[in-house]
Amino acid sequence: MSRVIRAAVFQTAWTGDKESMIQVHEQAVRDAAAQGAQVLCFQELFYGPYFCQVQDKAFYEYAEQIPEGPIVRRFQSLAAELGIVLVLPMYEEEQPGVLYNTSAVIDADGSYLGKYRKHHIPQVEGFWEKFYFRPGNSGWPVFDTAVGKVGVYICYDRHFPEGWRALGLAGAEIVFNPSATSRGLSAYLWQLEQPAAAVANEYFVGAINRVGVEELGSNDFYGTSYFVDPEAQFVGEVASDKEPELVVRDLDMEKLRTVRDRWQFYRDRRPDAYEPLTAP
C-alpha cells in the first residue's frame, strides 16, 4: 500500500520585528495543519531578517540555546497541539561566543528530536556568514519522525554533494533545504541543484527560500520554494518569486522504492575508490 506524506514549506518576507515574524510562522503552522499537513519546514533563520548582509555584532542577540530557548519551547507546544512535525531553522548559541546556523526538529507530539548545524559557511558579498557562525560539527543526522525519516541541509550546504549523500546513506526519505538566497547570485542554480540531489540520492527534497528585499542590503530573495521527487519532477507548482506562500504537497513515498529498484545507485556506489575525495 502506498504511503503518502502531506508536507509543507513556508516562504515569507521580513516583517520588521522578531515577535511579529514568530507570529506569522505560528499562523503558518496552523494554516498548514488545517490543510492536513503532517510536516512543515520554515526558511533559514526564520524569525529574523537575513542579517548576514552586514557584519554587526548586534545581531548576535538573535541567537538562543537549542532546545532550552523560548522559541523552541513555543513551537514544541504548537506542534503537540496540532500534531505536526516542525523543522525550525534558527540561530543557535551553544555558549557565549559559540554560535551556529542550526535547524531544530520537533516531532508531532512536541518532543525535541535533535538538531542539524550548517556545515558549509560562506563569506562572500552579501553573505558574511563566517562573522556569525562556526561550521557545523553535529554530523549528518536523520530524524525518525512521526512522518518518516527527515534530514536537513541548510542553504549554502546544497552546493556540496557529500552531505546530500550522507543523508541518503543514513536513510533520509525527505531532506529539507531552508535557504536565504538572492536573485542575482543563485537563481540559475535554484531549480537545478536540489532536483539533481533528489535524483542522485533518491529521496524527496523540500527547498525553501525567503522573499523580498530587506533593509539591511540589496539582496533580492526570490522565493520559488518547491518540493521535488526522486525523478526530478516538481510536485505541484513552484511558489511565487515575490509573495509569501505556504506550499502544501502530497509526497508518495512508494516512489522511493520504485526509483531505487530501477537504478540501484546505493548498490553500485564504490566507497572503496573514494578515499582521495576526502583528502584536504
C-alpha positions in Angstrom: 0.0 0.0 0.0 1.3 3.4 -0.9 2.4 5.7 1.9 1.6 9.4 1.3 3.0 12.2 3.4 1.4 15.6 3.2 4.3 18.0 3.6 4.6 21.8 3.7 7.2 24.6 3.3 6.6 28.2 4.1 8.3 31.2 2.4 7.7 34.8 3.7 9.2 38.3 3.9 10.7 40.0 6.9 8.0 41.8 8.9 10.3 44.3 10.6 10.4 42.7 14.1 11.1 39.4 15.7 7.8 38.9 17.6 5.6 39.6 14.6 7.8 37.3 12.5 7.3 34.5 15.0 3.5 35.1 15.0 3.4 34.9 11.2 5.1 31.5 11.4 2.8 30.3 14.1 -0.1 31.2 11.9 1.6 29.3 9.0 1.7 26.2 11.3 -2.0 26.5 12.0 -2.8 27.0 8.3 -0.7 24.0 7.3 -2.3 21.8 9.9 -5.7 22.9 8.7 -4.8 21.7 5.2 -3.8 18.3 6.6 0.0 18.9 6.5 2.0 16.4 8.7 5.4 18.1 8.5 6.4 21.8 7.9 9.8 23.5 7.4 10.4 27.2 7.6 13.1 29.3 5.8 16.6 29.8 7.0 16.9 32.0 10.2 13.1 32.2 10.1 12.3 34.7 12.9 14.7 37.4 11.8 16.0 39.3 8.8 18.8 37.8 6.9 21.3 39.8 8.9 24.3 38.3 7.2 24.1 41.0 4.6 26.0 43.1 7.1 28.6 42.4 9.8 27.2 43.7 13.0 27.6 42.0 16.4 24.2 43.4 17.5 22.6 40.5 15.6 24.2 38.0 18.0 21.2 38.8 20.1 19.0 36.7 17.8 20.8 33.6 18.9 19.4 31.3 21.6 20.1 27.9 23.1 18.5 24.9 21.5 16.3 23.3 22.8 16.3 25.3 26.1 15.4 28.6 24.5 11.9 30.2 24.4 11.4 29.8 20.6 11.8 26.0 20.6 9.6 25.7 23.6 6.9 27.8 22.0 6.9 25.7 18.8 7.0 22.5 20.8 3.7 23.4 22.4 2.2 24.3 19.0 3.5 21.0 17.4 1.9 19.0 20.2 -1.4 20.9 20.0 -1.7 20.4 16.2 0.1 17.0 15.8 2.6 18.3 13.2 6.4 17.8 12.7 8.3 21.1 12.6 11.7 22.0 11.2 12.9 25.3 12.8 15.9 26.9 11.1 17.4 29.1 13.9 20.4 31.0 15.2 21.9 28.9 18.0 24.1 29.9 20.9 25.8 26.9 22.4 27.6 29.2 24.8 28.6 32.8 24.6 30.7 33.3 21.5 30.0 29.9 20.1 27.2 30.3 17.6 25.8 28.1 14.8 23.3 28.2 11.9 21.0 25.4 13.1 17.8 23.6 12.5 15.9 22.1 15.4 13.5 19.2 14.6 10.3 18.8 16.7 8.1 15.7 16.4 4.4 15.7 16.1 3.9 15.1 19.9 6.0 18.2 20.7 9.2 16.3 21.6 12.5 17.7 20.6 14.3 15.2 18.4 17.6 17.0 17.8 19.3 19.5 15.5 21.4 19.9 12.4 24.2 22.5 12.3 25.1 24.0 8.9 28.4 22.6 7.8 29.5 24.9 4.9 29.7 28.6 5.8 30.0 31.2 3.0 31.9 34.5 3.2 31.0 36.5 0.1 29.4 39.8 -0.6 26.0 40.0 1.0 26.5 36.6 2.7 29.0 37.4 5.5 28.2 34.2 7.5 31.6 33.5 8.9 31.1 36.6 11.1 28.1 34.9 12.7 28.5 31.1 12.6 31.0 28.4 13.3 31.0 25.4 10.9 28.6 22.7 12.0 30.0 19.8 14.0 27.0 17.6 14.6 27.3 15.3 11.6 24.5 14.5 9.2 21.6 13.3 11.5 18.4 11.9 10.1 15.5 12.2 12.4 13.0 9.4 12.9 9.8 11.5 13.0 6.1 10.7 13.0 6.0 11.0 9.2 9.2 9.1 8.5 12.9 9.8 8.2 13.7 13.5 7.8 17.0 15.2 7.1 18.1 18.8 6.9 20.7 20.6 4.8 20.9 24.4 5.1 21.2 26.9 2.2 24.9 27.0 1.1 25.3 23.4 2.0 23.3 22.5 -1.1 26.4 23.2 -3.3 28.3 20.3 -1.7 27.2 16.8 -2.8 28.8 14.9 0.1 26.2 15.9 2.7 23.3 15.0 0.4 24.8 11.6 0.0 25.5 11.2 3.8 21.8 11.9 4.5 20.7 9.3 1.9 23.1 6.7 3.4 21.6 7.5 6.8 18.1 6.6 5.5 16.6 10.1 4.7 13.3 10.0 2.8 12.7 13.8 2.8 15.5 16.4 3.0 14.6 20.0 3.7 16.9 22.7 2.5 15.9 26.0 4.2 17.6 29.0 2.5 18.0 32.7 2.1 19.4 33.1 -1.4 19.2 36.1 -3.8 18.1 36.5 -7.3 21.4 37.9 -8.8 23.6 35.2 -7.2 21.9 31.9 -7.4 18.6 31.9 -9.3 20.2 29.9 -12.2 21.1 27.1 -9.8 17.9 27.0 -7.7 15.8 24.7 -9.9 18.9 22.6 -10.9 20.8 21.6 -7.7 18.0 20.3 -5.5 16.4 18.2 -8.2 19.8 16.8 -9.1 20.4 15.9 -5.5 16.9 14.3 -5.3 17.8 12.1 -8.3 21.4 11.3 -7.2 20.3 10.3 -3.7 16.7 9.0 -4.5 14.6 10.9 -2.0 12.3 13.9 -1.9 13.7 17.4 -1.4 11.8 20.4 0.0 13.5 23.7 -1.0 12.6 26.9 0.9 13.7 30.4 0.1 12.5 33.7 1.6 11.1 36.6 -0.5 11.7 40.3 -0.8 14.4 43.0 -0.4 15.2 43.7 3.2 16.5 47.0 4.7 19.9 45.6 5.6 21.0 45.2 2.0 20.1 44.8 -1.7 19.7 41.0 -1.7 16.5 40.2 -3.6 15.2 36.9 -2.2 13.3 35.2 -4.9 11.2 32.6 -3.1 10.1 29.9 -5.6 10.0 27.3 -2.9 9.0 23.8 -4.0 9.0 20.0 -3.4 10.8 17.8 -5.9 10.6 14.0 -6.2 13.5 11.5 -6.9 12.7 11.7 -10.6 13.4 15.5 -10.6 9.8 16.3 -11.1 8.3 19.2 -9.2 5.4 18.1 -7.0 2.8 20.6 -8.0 3.6 24.2 -8.8 6.7 26.2 -7.7 5.8 29.0 -5.4 5.8 32.7 -6.2 9.1 34.6 -6.7 7.7 37.7 -4.8 4.9 36.8 -2.4 4.7 34.9 0.8 3.3 31.4 0.2 2.5 28.2 2.1 3.3 25.2 -0.2 1.5 22.0 0.8 2.0 18.9 -1.3 1.3 15.1 -1.1 4.5 13.1 -1.4 4.1 9.4 -2.4 6.9 7.5 -0.6 6.3 4.5 -2.8 8.2 6.4 -5.5 11.4 6.0 -3.4 11.2 2.2 -3.7 10.3 2.4 -7.4 13.3 4.6 -8.3 15.8 2.7 -6.1 14.8 -0.6 -7.6 15.2 0.9 -11.0 18.7 2.5 -10.6 20.4 0.8 -7.7 22.8 3.7 -7.0 23.3 2.6 -3.5 24.3 -0.9 -4.6 26.6 0.3 -7.3 28.5 3.1 -5.4 32.2 2.5 -4.8 33.3 3.8 -1.4 36.5 1.8 -1.7 37.5 4.1 -4.6 36.6 7.4 -3.0 39.4 7.9 -0.5 41.1 10.7 -2.5 37.9 12.7 -2.3 38.4 13.2 1.5 42.0 14.5 1.1 42.3 18.2 2.1 
